[in-house]
Amino acid sequence: MASASALPHRTSTTGLGRRVAAGAAGGIAGGIVFGILMAMMGMLPVIASMVGSSSAVVGFGVHLMISVLIGLGLTVLFGDRFLTGYGRGALVGLGYGAIWWVLGPLMIMPVMMGMPLFAVDLTALMSLMGHLVYGVILGLVAVRVLTSRA
């Protein structure tokens, strides 16, 4: 059996703190832009209703918290493997945004609010656009934080 010192050492592994910072920064940046789009579409009160409010301000806060958590999911779990350059970060973010569009407004929110699953209408398509924009911004900002010199 090989000793621990004989095992290969991954020098490219980014520390957990850096991955958390990347997810938080990318989640906030993408969340702000997506939140502005949601405000323009009048969707923030719908998000607020998830916590029993109708306030757009509360909706924006809930949206930002969700944005950070989703950003952390990408960077903490996959930052070292998938967020290695800006082009790749944008593509991974685009795919990640699409996945969360299916999970969030097409599955999780309808279950929480007693609405039909997978209802794709104009509002859902606008939400897809927002999720894709969020994902690209998340990916680009995360790459910037992960690759910057500390």
C-alpha positions, 0 to 999 in steps of 0.5 A, spaced: 500 500 500 502 506 498 503 511 503 500 518 503 506 522 501 507 517 495 500 519 492 499 524 487 499 531 489 494 536 485 497 543 485 491 546 481 486 545 487 482 551 489 481 552 496 474 551 499 474 559 501 476 561 494 470 557 491 465 559 496 467 566 495 467 565 487 460 562 488 457 568 492 460 573 488 458 570 482 451 568 485 450 576 487 452 579 480 448 574 476 442 575 481 442 582 481 442 582 473 437 577 473 433 581 479 433 587 475 430 583 469 425 580 474 423 587 476 422 589 469 417 583 468 413 584 475 415 577 477 419 579 484 412 579 488 411 572 485 418 570 488 416 574 495 410 569 495 414 563 497 415 566 504 408 569 505 409 576 502 407 580 496 413 586 497 418 586 491 423 588 495 422 582 499 422 578 493 429 581 491 432 579 497 429 572 497 431 572 489 438 574 491 439 569 497 437 563 492 442 566 487 448 565 492 446 558 494 445 556 487 452 559 485 455 556 491 452 549 488 456 550 482 463 553 485 464 549 491 462 542 488 465 543 481 469 549 480 476 546 480 473 541 474 469 546 470 471 553 471 478 553 468 477 559 463 472 564 461 470 561 455 468 554 459 466 558 465 460 562 460 458 555 457 458 551 463 454 557 466 449 557 460 448 550 462 447 551 469 442 556 468 438 552 463 438 546 469 436 551 474 430 554 469 428 547 469 429 545 476 426 552 479 420 555 475 418 549 472 418 544 478 420 547 485 416 553 484 410 550 481 410 544 487 411 550 492 405 554 489 400 548 487 401 550 480 402 545 474 409 542 473 412 544 466 408 549 464 412 553 458 408 559 456 411 566 455 413 568 462 417 561 463 421 563 456 422 570 459 425 566 465 429 562 461 432 568 458 434 570 465 436 564 468 441 563 462 444 570 463 444 569 470 448 562 469 453 566 464 455 572 469 455 566 475 460 562 470 464 569 468 465 572 475 466 565 478 472 564 473 475 571 475 475 569 482 478 562 482 483 564 477 485 571 480 492 571 484 490 572 492 
